[in-house]
Amino acid sequence: MDDNPFKICPVCKHIWKTRNDFLDDPDVRIVGYQVHFEELTGGLFLFNHSEQATMTVRAGEFIDLYNGPMFADRLTGADECPGYCLKECELRPCPNKCDCAFVREMIQIIKTWPKVDND
């Protein structure tokens, strides 16, 4: 059994034991993405916790949530590329069949993750 928590807030020290606990928390919100073009799963998702702290989680921690197509070609810099991956706070899905598109789709899954009210 793994005793390591999924994430700890650097400000209030709140502990999320699992990824689902983290995603379920209504006080956690995805706010950005820092691309890592050499290894797309090494990019960082940025999350705010109660507007007090920003935390990062590697995109690879969420890869199992995505079950759509994976494209081979990179379109970054092409005329049809909207440049979303180059803008940290841009969370829209990419309309292109680009190898980066799956990360943009993971963002959509995280953004629409049902939150659990623990009150």
C-alpha positions in Angstrom: 0.0 0.0 0.0 1.2 3.5 -0.9 1.2 5.9 2.1 2.3 8.9 0.0 -0.5 11.4 -0.5 -1.4 12.5 -4.0 -0.9 16.2 -3.2 -0.3 18.6 -0.2 -1.2 22.2 -0.3 1.9 24.3 0.2 0.0 27.0 2.1 -2.6 25.4 4.3 -1.0 21.8 4.3 -4.3 20.2 3.3 -3.7 16.6 2.2 -5.4 14.9 -0.7 -4.7 11.1 -0.3 -5.8 10.2 -3.8 -6.1 11.9 -7.2 -9.9 11.5 -7.0 -9.9 13.3 -3.6 -8.0 16.1 -5.3 -10.3 16.3 -8.3 -13.5 16.0 -6.2 -12.5 18.9 -4.0 -14.7 22.0 -4.8 -11.8 24.2 -3.6 -9.4 22.9 -6.3 -9.6 24.4 -9.7 -7.4 24.0 -12.8 -6.1 27.3 -13.9 -3.3 26.6 -16.4 -1.0 24.3 -18.2 2.8 24.6 -18.9 3.7 22.5 -21.9 6.7 20.2 -22.1 7.1 19.6 -25.8 9.8 17.0 -25.5 7.6 14.8 -23.2 4.0 15.9 -23.3 3.1 13.9 -20.2 5.8 15.9 -18.4 3.9 19.1 -18.8 2.4 20.7 -15.7 -1.2 21.3 -14.9 -1.6 24.3 -12.6 -4.3 24.2 -9.9 -5.5 26.8 -7.4 -6.6 25.7 -4.0 -9.1 28.1 -2.4 -7.4 30.9 -4.3 -4.5 30.7 -1.7 -2.0 28.5 -3.4 -1.1 27.3 -6.9 0.1 23.8 -7.2 1.5 21.8 -10.1 0.7 18.2 -11.1 2.4 16.4 -14.0 0.0 15.8 -16.9 1.0 12.2 -16.9 -0.8 11.8 -13.6 -4.1 12.1 -15.5 -3.3 10.1 -18.7 -5.6 7.2 -17.8 -8.6 9.6 -17.8 -8.2 10.1 -21.6 -9.3 7.3 -24.0 -9.5 9.2 -27.3 -7.3 9.3 -30.3 -3.6 10.0 -30.1 -2.2 11.9 -33.1 1.3 11.6 -34.4 1.9 14.9 -36.1 2.8 18.1 -34.2 1.1 21.2 -35.6 2.7 23.8 -33.2 3.6 26.8 -35.2 1.6 25.8 -38.3 -0.9 28.2 -39.8 -3.8 26.2 -38.4 -2.4 26.0 -34.9 -4.2 28.4 -32.5 -1.2 28.4 -30.2 -3.1 27.3 -27.1 -0.2 25.3 -25.7 2.0 28.3 -25.7 -0.4 30.3 -23.5 -0.3 29.1 -19.9 -3.8 30.2 -18.9 -5.5 29.0 -22.1 -7.6 26.0 -21.3 -9.7 25.5 -24.4 -9.5 22.2 -26.4 -7.4 22.2 -29.5 -9.5 21.8 -32.7 -6.6 20.2 -34.6 -5.4 16.6 -35.0 -2.1 17.5 -33.3 -0.1 15.2 -31.0 -0.6 17.9 -28.2 -4.4 17.6 -28.5 -4.8 14.8 -26.0 -3.4 17.0 -23.2 -6.0 19.7 -24.1 -8.7 17.0 -23.8 -7.4 16.0 -20.4 -7.8 19.6 -19.4 -11.5 19.4 -20.4 -12.0 16.2 -18.4 -10.5 17.9 -15.3 -12.4 21.2 -15.8 -15.7 19.3 -15.9 -14.9 16.8 -13.1 -17.9 16.6 -10.7 -17.1 18.3 -7.4 -18.2 16.8 -4.1 -19.5 19.1 -1.4 -18.2 17.9 1.9 -20.2 20.2 4.1 
